[in-house]
Amino acid sequence: MTDLSTPAPTGGGALAQNIVHFARALREAGVPLGPGAVLDALAAVEAAGFGDRRDFYTTLHAVFVKKHEHSLLFDQAFEIFWRRRGLLEKLIAMMSPQAPGERKPRSAEAGATRVADALFKSKPVEEKPAPSIDLDARFTVSDQEILRAKDFAQMTAAEIEAARKLIRAMVMPDDRRRLRRLAPSAGRARIDPRRSFRRSLQPGGPIALAFRAPLERAPPVVALCDISGSMSEYTRLFLHFLHALGETRRVSTFLFGTRLTNVTRAMRARDPDAALAQCSKLALDWSGGTRIGDALTRFNRDWARRVLGQGAIVILFTDGLEREGVGELGRAVERLKRSSRRVIWVNPLLRFDGFSARAQGVRAILPHVDAFRPIHNLASMADLCVTLAGGREAGKAPQAWLDASA
């Protein structure tokens, strides 16, 4: 890549070409960029100048990043694309396989797969004859089955788009419950005296009795979603799930990082992408730090009485990694439990086989939840639908996690 400490070679335009290629890679990774943004970036770099890597990063970030959720993709792309110094001709050397070093393998960070897929996207090749259908049916797994088991953070941009479509087509839970409130009914369960007497005042003919029956309605859902840096990749697809769930019942959605933000009205938009864009504008602390205890305490104080009626079910979406105010966190979750029908905690950390409830924040939350579920792929999202419908729980009970880590 171009040496950022020296100007581009005369007539070569290596730095400008690298910036254009970098912008194209960001667009492939999911950051909406047009030609105007690329021209603005070139003008900004020429006008502002840069003395080190940090100045160059800040200049491009100010031009290319318009939403909070795009910061993570930009950071990953910048780290990969501008990792090596040199001239533009050495870009091929960076793309070619390298000998493995002695460094310990690290798990891919959130969004890294999508960025790498955009940066090193190969040119289209000539189509080859498709393999035999019989061979596919016997020896391969369907694309949808692979996608169901793939971690959200490791999906490419195309896979995320396919996952959104599968979420829209997912069968939502049907857990309607009988209420005390009565409504007119065609069945002859119970006579409605008021409507029957009103009909008797009409002239002519016999009195036609009116009947009523108890209403059946799905309980409302209140979702408290963590949008800190370690959770943002999972939160984005989980919000798509909540948007689809909102078509069958009343869903109240709150986002929290360092503050609590009510995005219920924004989530009612018909287009899920427009709903998430509005949520990003409202949540100013997206991909920042997290204060779980403070956020839940504020929810109990300001919103619990408004949204936790009619036997509401609470979905707590967080990793539970709270370092400060653990006692306050435990009290807030305990009060949340007393105010709702059920508290379901979904945690992406459960995707690891060696997960243990040793963190103080995790141990403070577990005694007050009714279910403890993973939420890292489409399969776990389908299991959450079963849990919401009151189906049989799979895996360990919350208390079992505490006993196992004791």
KAFENSUL-V965070 format. One record per residue. N is the residue number from 1. RES is the residue in one letter. PSI is psi in degrees with one decimal (* if undefined). D_CENTER is the distance of its C-alpha to the mean C-alpha in Angstrom with 1 decimal. Layout:
BEGIN
n=N res=RES psi=PSI d_center=D_CENTER
n=N res=RES psi=PSI d_center=D_CENTER
END
This chain:
BEGIN
n=1 res=M psi=169.0 d_center=34.0
n=2 res=T psi=139.0 d_center=35.9
n=3 res=D psi=115.2 d_center=37.3
n=4 res=L psi=-14.2 d_center=35.6
n=5 res=S psi=-8.3 d_center=38.6
n=6 res=T psi=153.2 d_center=41.1
n=7 res=P psi=160.9 d_center=41.3
n=8 res=A psi=151.0 d_center=40.7
n=9 res=P psi=146.9 d_center=43.9
n=10 res=T psi=127.6 d_center=46.1
n=11 res=G psi=-15.6 d_center=45.5
n=12 res=G psi=-37.6 d_center=42.7
n=13 res=G psi=34.8 d_center=39.8
n=14 res=A psi=-43.0 d_center=37.8
n=15 res=L psi=-43.6 d_center=35.5
n=16 res=A psi=-41.5 d_center=34.8
n=17 res=Q psi=-37.9 d_center=34.1
n=18 res=N psi=-39.7 d_center=31.7
n=19 res=I psi=-40.2 d_center=29.8
n=20 res=V psi=-44.0 d_center=29.8
n=21 res=H psi=-38.2 d_center=28.5
n=22 res=F psi=-42.2 d_center=25.8
n=23 res=A psi=-39.2 d_center=24.7
n=24 res=R psi=-38.8 d_center=24.8
n=25 res=A psi=-40.1 d_center=22.6
n=26 res=L psi=-40.8 d_center=19.9
n=27 res=R psi=-38.7 d_center=20.1
n=28 res=E psi=-31.7 d_center=19.8
n=29 res=A psi=-9.9 d_center=16.6
n=30 res=G psi=3.1 d_center=14.9
n=31 res=V psi=119.3 d_center=16.5
n=32 res=P psi=111.8 d_center=18.7
n=33 res=L psi=140.9 d_center=22.2
n=34 res=G psi=178.7 d_center=25.6
n=35 res=P psi=-32.6 d_center=29.1
n=36 res=G psi=-39.0 d_center=29.6
n=37 res=A psi=-36.0 d_center=27.0
n=38 res=V psi=-42.9 d_center=28.7
n=39 res=L psi=-39.1 d_center=32.1
n=40 res=D psi=-38.5 d_center=30.9
n=41 res=A psi=-42.8 d_center=29.7
n=42 res=L psi=-42.1 d_center=33.1
n=43 res=A psi=-37.9 d_center=34.9
n=44 res=A psi=-42.6 d_center=33.0
n=45 res=V psi=-39.3 d_center=33.7
n=46 res=E psi=-37.8 d_center=37.3
n=47 res=A psi=-44.2 d_center=37.8
n=48 res=A psi=-35.3 d_center=36.0
n=49 res=G psi=170.4 d_center=36.9
n=50 res=F psi=140.3 d_center=35.5
n=51 res=G psi=-20.3 d_center=37.3
n=52 res=D psi=-178.4 d_center=34.6
n=53 res=R psi=-36.6 d_center=31.2
n=54 res=R psi=-41.0 d_center=29.5
n=55 res=D psi=-41.9 d_center=31.2
n=56 res=F psi=-41.3 d_center=30.2
n=57 res=Y psi=-44.7 d_center=26.5
n=58 res=T psi=-38.2 d_center=26.6
n=59 res=T psi=-48.8 d_center=28.4
n=60 res=L psi=-37.3 d_center=26.0
n=61 res=H psi=-40.2 d_center=22.9
n=62 res=A psi=-28.2 d_center=24.6
n=63 res=V psi=-43.2 d_center=25.2
n=64 res=F psi=-30.4 d_center=22.2
n=65 res=V psi=117.5 d_center=19.2
n=66 res=K psi=-16.0 d_center=18.8
n=67 res=K psi=154.2 d_center=15.2
n=68 res=H psi=-38.3 d_center=13.5
n=69 res=E psi=-12.4 d_center=10.5
n=70 res=H psi=-7.7 d_center=13.3
n=71 res=S psi=-39.3 d_center=15.1
n=72 res=L psi=-43.4 d_center=13.5
n=73 res=L psi=-40.0 d_center=14.5
n=74 res=F psi=-43.4 d_center=17.8
n=75 res=D psi=-44.2 d_center=18.6
n=76 res=Q psi=-43.8 d_center=18.1
n=77 res=A psi=-42.1 d_center=20.2
n=78 res=F psi=-41.3 d_center=22.8
n=79 res=E psi=-38.1 d_center=23.2
n=80 res=I psi=-46.5 d_center=23.8
n=81 res=F psi=-44.1 d_center=25.8
n=82 res=W psi=25.6 d_center=28.1
n=83 res=R psi=-40.4 d_center=28.6
n=84 res=R psi=148.1 d_center=32.1
n=85 res=R psi=163.8 d_center=35.1
n=86 res=G psi=-173.3 d_center=37.8
n=87 res=L psi=169.7 d_center=38.8
n=88 res=L psi=-32.2 d_center=36.8
n=89 res=E psi=-18.7 d_center=38.8
n=90 res=K psi=3.6 d_center=37.2
n=91 res=L psi=-34.2 d_center=33.8
n=92 res=I psi=-35.9 d_center=34.9
n=93 res=A psi=-34.6 d_center=35.5
n=94 res=M psi=-34.2 d_center=32.0
n=95 res=M psi=-26.8 d_center=30.7
n=96 res=S psi=155.0 d_center=33.2
n=97 res=P psi=145.3 d_center=32.6
n=98 res=Q psi=152.0 d_center=33.6
n=99 res=A psi=137.7 d_center=35.4
n=100 res=P psi=138.7 d_center=33.3
n=101 res=G psi=-168.5 d_center=34.1
n=102 res=E psi=4.7 d_center=34.6
n=103 res=R psi=147.4 d_center=31.2
n=104 res=K psi=139.6 d_center=29.1
n=105 res=P psi=138.7 d_center=26.2
n=106 res=R psi=147.3 d_center=22.8
n=107 res=S psi=144.5 d_center=19.5
n=108 res=A psi=136.2 d_center=17.6
n=109 res=E psi=163.6 d_center=15.3
n=110 res=A psi=129.2 d_center=11.7
n=111 res=G psi=-7.4 d_center=12.3
n=112 res=A psi=-38.1 d_center=16.0
n=113 res=T psi=-42.8 d_center=16.4
n=114 res=R psi=-39.4 d_center=15.3
n=115 res=V psi=-43.9 d_center=17.6
n=116 res=A psi=-36.7 d_center=20.4
n=117 res=D psi=-36.0 d_center=20.2
n=118 res=A psi=-38.4 d_center=20.8
n=119 res=L psi=-43.1 d_center=23.4
n=120 res=F psi=32.9 d_center=25.5
n=121 res=K psi=124.4 d_center=25.2
n=122 res=S psi=157.0 d_center=28.6
n=123 res=K psi=149.4 d_center=30.9
n=124 res=P psi=136.5 d_center=31.2
n=125 res=V psi=167.5 d_center=34.0
n=126 res=E psi=137.2 d_center=36.4
n=127 res=E psi=135.4 d_center=35.2
n=128 res=K psi=158.4 d_center=36.8
n=129 res=P psi=136.6 d_center=38.0
n=130 res=A psi=144.1 d_center=35.4
n=131 res=P psi=167.0 d_center=36.0
n=132 res=S psi=139.7 d_center=37.6
n=133 res=I psi=-37.5 d_center=35.6
n=134 res=D psi=-38.7 d_center=37.4
n=135 res=L psi=-40.6 d_center=36.4
n=136 res=D psi=-43.1 d_center=32.7
n=137 res=A psi=-26.3 d_center=32.9
n=138 res=R psi=-38.2 d_center=34.6
n=139 res=F psi=-0.5 d_center=33.1
n=140 res=T psi=164.3 d_center=29.5
n=141 res=V psi=142.8 d_center=26.2
n=142 res=S psi=154.0 d_center=24.5
n=143 res=D psi=-38.0 d_center=21.7
n=144 res=Q psi=-37.2 d_center=19.5
n=145 res=E psi=-40.2 d_center=20.3
n=146 res=I psi=-41.2 d_center=19.4
n=147 res=L psi=-34.8 d_center=16.0
n=148 res=R psi=-31.8 d_center=15.3
n=149 res=A psi=-3.4 d_center=16.1
n=150 res=K psi=139.2 d_center=14.4
n=151 res=D psi=138.6 d_center=11.9
n=152 res=F psi=-40.8 d_center=8.6
n=153 res=A psi=-17.2 d_center=9.8
n=154 res=Q psi=6.3 d_center=13.2
n=155 res=M psi=147.1 d_center=12.6
n=156 res=T psi=174.5 d_center=14.7
n=157 res=A psi=-40.0 d_center=14.1
n=158 res=A psi=-37.6 d_center=16.1
n=159 res=E psi=-35.4 d_center=14.3
n=160 res=I psi=-39.7 d_center=10.9
n=161 res=E psi=-41.0 d_center=13.0
n=162 res=A psi=-37.2 d_center=14.6
n=163 res=A psi=-36.9 d_center=11.5
n=164 res=R psi=-40.8 d_center=10.6
n=165 res=K psi=-38.4 d_center=14.3
n=166 res=L psi=-33.4 d_center=14.4
n=167 res=I psi=-40.0 d_center=11.7
n=168 res=R psi=-32.9 d_center=14.0
n=169 res=A psi=1.2 d_center=17.0
n=170 res=M psi=142.9 d_center=15.8
n=171 res=V psi=115.0 d_center=18.4
n=172 res=M psi=155.8 d_center=17.2
n=173 res=P psi=141.5 d_center=19.1
n=174 res=D psi=91.7 d_center=22.6
n=175 res=D psi=47.7 d_center=23.7
n=176 res=R psi=139.5 d_center=26.0
n=177 res=R psi=149.6 d_center=28.4
n=178 res=R psi=129.9 d_center=31.8
n=179 res=L psi=167.9 d_center=32.3
n=180 res=R psi=-25.2 d_center=35.6
n=181 res=R psi=138.2 d_center=35.6
n=182 res=L psi=152.1 d_center=37.9
n=183 res=A psi=154.5 d_center=37.7
n=184 res=P psi=140.0 d_center=40.3
n=185 res=S psi=148.3 d_center=40.4
n=186 res=A psi=-21.7 d_center=42.5
n=187 res=G psi=164.0 d_center=43.2
n=188 res=R psi=50.6 d_center=46.1
n=189 res=A psi=-44.4 d_center=44.4
n=190 res=R psi=135.9 d_center=45.6
n=191 res=I psi=138.6 d_center=48.0
n=192 res=D psi=98.2 d_center=46.8
n=193 res=P psi=-42.3 d_center=49.9
n=194 res=R psi=-49.6 d_center=49.0
n=195 res=R psi=-32.3 d_center=48.2
n=196 res=S psi=-43.3 d_center=51.2
n=197 res=F psi=-35.6 d_center=53.6
n=198 res=R psi=-37.6 d_center=52.3
n=199 res=R psi=-30.0 d_center=53.1
n=200 res=S psi=-20.4 d_center=56.5
n=201 res=L psi=-15.1 d_center=57.4
n=202 res=Q psi=134.9 d_center=57.3
n=203 res=P psi=146.8 d_center=60.8
n=204 res=G psi=143.2 d_center=61.9
n=205 res=G psi=166.5 d_center=60.8
n=206 res=P psi=163.0 d_center=59.7
n=207 res=I psi=124.8 d_center=56.9
n=208 res=A psi=115.0 d_center=53.6
n=209 res=L psi=143.0 d_center=51.6
n=210 res=A psi=147.9 d_center=47.9
n=211 res=F psi=161.4 d_center=45.4
n=212 res=R psi=160.7 d_center=42.0
n=213 res=A psi=158.7 d_center=39.5
n=214 res=P psi=141.7 d_center=36.6
n=215 res=L psi=149.2 d_center=33.2
n=216 res=E psi=124.1 d_center=30.4
n=217 res=R psi=142.1 d_center=26.9
n=218 res=A psi=137.8 d_center=23.4
n=219 res=P psi=147.8 d_center=22.5
n=220 res=P psi=156.7 d_center=20.0
n=221 res=V psi=133.6 d_center=16.6
n=222 res=V psi=117.6 d_center=15.5
n=223 res=A psi=126.0 d_center=11.9
n=224 res=L psi=107.3 d_center=11.8
n=225 res=C psi=129.7 d_center=8.5
n=226 res=D psi=128.1 d_center=9.2
n=227 res=I psi=25.9 d_center=8.4
n=228 res=S psi=173.4 d_center=11.1
n=229 res=G psi=-36.6 d_center=11.7
n=230 res=S psi=-10.5 d_center=11.1
n=231 res=M psi=-10.9 d_center=7.6
n=232 res=S psi=-37.8 d_center=6.2
n=233 res=E psi=-37.6 d_center=5.6
n=234 res=Y psi=-34.9 d_center=3.7
n=235 res=T psi=-37.0 d_center=2.2
n=236 res=R psi=-46.9 d_center=2.6
n=237 res=L psi=-29.2 d_center=3.4
n=238 res=F psi=-33.1 d_center=3.7
n=239 res=L psi=-32.7 d_center=5.1
n=240 res=H psi=-39.1 d_center=7.0
n=241 res=F psi=-43.8 d_center=8.2
n=242 res=L psi=-35.3 d_center=9.4
n=243 res=H psi=-41.6 d_center=11.0
n=244 res=A psi=-36.7 d_center=12.8
n=245 res=L psi=-31.3 d_center=13.8
n=246 res=G psi=-10.7 d_center=15.2
n=247 res=E psi=-15.7 d_center=17.8
n=248 res=T psi=-9.0 d_center=19.6
n=249 res=R psi=174.3 d_center=19.5
n=250 res=R psi=122.8 d_center=19.1
n=251 res=V psi=126.7 d_center=15.6
n=252 res=S psi=126.0 d_center=15.5
n=253 res=T psi=131.3 d_center=12.3
n=254 res=F psi=136.8 d_center=12.7
n=255 res=L psi=142.0 d_center=10.9
n=256 res=F psi=140.9 d_center=12.8
n=257 res=G psi=-91.1 d_center=13.7
n=258 res=T psi=-6.8 d_center=17.4
n=259 res=R psi=169.7 d_center=17.7
n=260 res=L psi=132.0 d_center=16.5
n=261 res=T psi=126.7 d_center=15.5
n=262 res=N psi=115.4 d_center=15.9
n=263 res=V psi=23.9 d_center=13.9
n=264 res=T psi=-44.5 d_center=15.3
n=265 res=R psi=-38.6 d_center=17.6
n=266 res=A psi=-33.6 d_center=15.3
n=267 res=M psi=-7.6 d_center=13.1
n=268 res=R psi=-0.8 d_center=16.5
n=269 res=A psi=145.1 d_center=16.9
n=270 res=R psi=-36.8 d_center=17.8
n=271 res=D psi=121.1 d_center=16.0
n=272 res=P psi=-34.4 d_center=12.1
n=273 res=D psi=-38.6 d_center=12.3
n=274 res=A psi=-36.0 d_center=14.7
n=275 res=A psi=-44.4 d_center=12.7
n=276 res=L psi=-33.7 d_center=9.8
n=277 res=A psi=-39.8 d_center=12.7
n=278 res=Q psi=-37.6 d_center=14.4
n=279 res=C psi=-39.0 d_center=11.7
n=280 res=S psi=-36.2 d_center=11.9
n=281 res=K psi=-35.6 d_center=15.6
n=282 res=L psi=-37.8 d_center=15.7
n=283 res=A psi=96.8 d_center=13.7
n=284 res=L psi=-13.9 d_center=16.2
n=285 res=D psi=25.1 d_center=15.0
n=286 res=W psi=134.9 d_center=11.7
n=287 res=S psi=29.7 d_center=11.7
n=288 res=G psi=-144.8 d_center=14.9
n=289 res=G psi=-172.8 d_center=16.4
n=290 res=T psi=141.6 d_center=15.7
n=291 res=R psi=85.9 d_center=18.3
n=292 res=I psi=-45.6 d_center=17.1
n=293 res=G psi=-45.7 d_center=20.6
n=294 res=D psi=-41.2 d_center=21.4
n=295 res=A psi=-43.5 d_center=18.3
n=296 res=L psi=-34.8 d_center=19.1
n=297 res=T psi=-41.7 d_center=22.7
n=298 res=R psi=-37.7 d_center=22.3
n=299 res=F psi=-45.2 d_center=20.3
n=300 res=N psi=-34.0 d_center=23.2
n=301 res=R psi=-39.6 d_center=25.7
n=302 res=D psi=-26.1 d_center=24.5
n=303 res=W psi=-16.5 d_center=22.4
n=304 res=A psi=-45.3 d_center=23.1
n=305 res=R psi=-21.7 d_center=26.3
n=306 res=R psi=-35.1 d_center=24.8
n=307 res=V psi=-9.4 d_center=21.8
n=308 res=L psi=28.0 d_center=22.7
n=309 res=G psi=173.1 d_center=25.7
n=310 res=Q psi=36.5 d_center=26.5
n=311 res=G psi=45.9 d_center=25.2
n=312 res=A psi=148.5 d_center=21.5
n=313 res=I psi=130.5 d_center=19.0
n=314 res=V psi=129.2 d_center=16.6
n=315 res=I psi=115.1 d_center=13.2
n=316 res=L psi=113.0 d_center=12.7
n=317 res=F psi=97.1 d_center=9.4
n=318 res=T psi=161.6 d_center=10.8
n=319 res=D psi=-11.3 d_center=12.8
n=320 res=G psi=13.0 d_center=15.9
n=321 res=L psi=78.9 d_center=17.5
n=322 res=E psi=128.9 d_center=19.6
n=323 res=R psi=-35.2 d_center=23.0
n=324 res=E psi=146.8 d_center=24.7
n=325 res=G psi=41.4 d_center=25.5
n=326 res=V psi=-37.4 d_center=24.9
n=327 res=G psi=-41.2 d_center=27.5
n=328 res=E psi=-36.6 d_center=26.0
n=329 res=L psi=-44.9 d_center=22.6
n=330 res=G psi=-41.6 d_center=24.5
n=331 res=R psi=-37.8 d_center=26.4
n=332 res=A psi=-42.2 d_center=23.4
n=333 res=V psi=-35.1 d_center=21.7
n=334 res=E psi=-43.3 d_center=25.2
n=335 res=R psi=-36.1 d_center=25.7
n=336 res=L psi=-39.5 d_center=22.3
n=337 res=K psi=-41.3 d_center=23.6
n=338 res=R psi=-23.2 d_center=26.9
n=339 res=S psi=-4.5 d_center=25.6
n=340 res=S psi=167.1 d_center=23.4
n=341 res=R psi=-49.3 d_center=24.1
n=342 res=R psi=152.0 d_center=21.6
n=343 res=V psi=116.8 d_center=18.9
n=344 res=I psi=120.5 d_center=16.3
n=345 res=W psi=120.1 d_center=14.6
n=346 res=V psi=129.5 d_center=11.7
n=347 res=N psi=119.5 d_center=11.7
n=348 res=P psi=-20.5 d_center=10.5
n=349 res=L psi=-18.2 d_center=14.0
n=350 res=L psi=-6.1 d_center=15.6
n=351 res=R psi=-18.3 d_center=15.1
n=352 res=F psi=132.6 d_center=18.2
n=353 res=D psi=-31.3 d_center=21.5
n=354 res=G psi=18.2 d_center=23.2
n=355 res=F psi=137.5 d_center=20.8
n=356 res=S psi=142.6 d_center=23.1
n=357 res=A psi=70.2 d_center=22.8
n=358 res=R psi=-24.6 d_center=24.8
n=359 res=A psi=144.3 d_center=22.8
n=360 res=Q psi=-39.4 d_center=24.3
n=361 res=G psi=-39.8 d_center=21.1
n=362 res=V psi=-42.8 d_center=20.2
n=363 res=R psi=-25.0 d_center=23.8
n=364 res=A psi=-29.5 d_center=23.8
n=365 res=I psi=-39.6 d_center=20.9
n=366 res=L psi=-40.1 d_center=21.9
n=367 res=P psi=-13.6 d_center=25.2
n=368 res=H psi=14.9 d_center=23.7
n=369 res=V psi=153.3 d_center=21.0
n=370 res=D psi=-23.6 d_center=22.0
n=371 res=A psi=145.6 d_center=19.5
n=372 res=F psi=107.5 d_center=17.6
n=373 res=R psi=148.9 d_center=15.2
n=374 res=P psi=157.9 d_center=13.1
n=375 res=I psi=79.1 d_center=9.5
n=376 res=H psi=-8.0 d_center=9.3
n=377 res=N psi=179.8 d_center=10.5
n=378 res=L psi=-32.7 d_center=11.6
n=379 res=A psi=-43.0 d_center=14.6
n=380 res=S psi=-30.1 d_center=13.1
n=381 res=M psi=-37.4 d_center=11.1
n=382 res=A psi=-36.8 d_center=14.6
n=383 res=D psi=-33.1 d_center=16.2
n=384 res=L psi=-36.4 d_center=14.1
n=385 res=C psi=-40.1 d_center=15.8
n=386 res=V psi=-40.0 d_center=19.1
n=387 res=T psi=-42.0 d_center=18.5
n=388 res=L psi=-32.7 d_center=17.9
n=389 res=A psi=0.9 d_center=21.0
n=390 res=G psi=20.1 d_center=23.0
n=391 res=G psi=175.9 d_center=23.6
n=392 res=R psi=133.1 d_center=25.0
n=393 res=E psi=138.6 d_center=22.8
n=394 res=A psi=148.1 d_center=22.6
n=395 res=G psi=-167.4 d_center=22.8
n=396 res=K psi=149.3 d_center=24.0
n=397 res=A psi=157.1 d_center=24.3
n=398 res=P psi=-40.8 d_center=23.0
n=399 res=Q psi=-31.2 d_center=26.7
n=400 res=A psi=-34.4 d_center=27.2
n=401 res=W psi=-39.0 d_center=24.7
n=402 res=L psi=-42.7 d_center=26.7
n=403 res=D psi=-36.9 d_center=29.9
n=404 res=A psi=-29.6 d_center=29.0
n=405 res=S psi=-3.6 d_center=28.2
n=406 res=A psi=* d_center=31.3
END
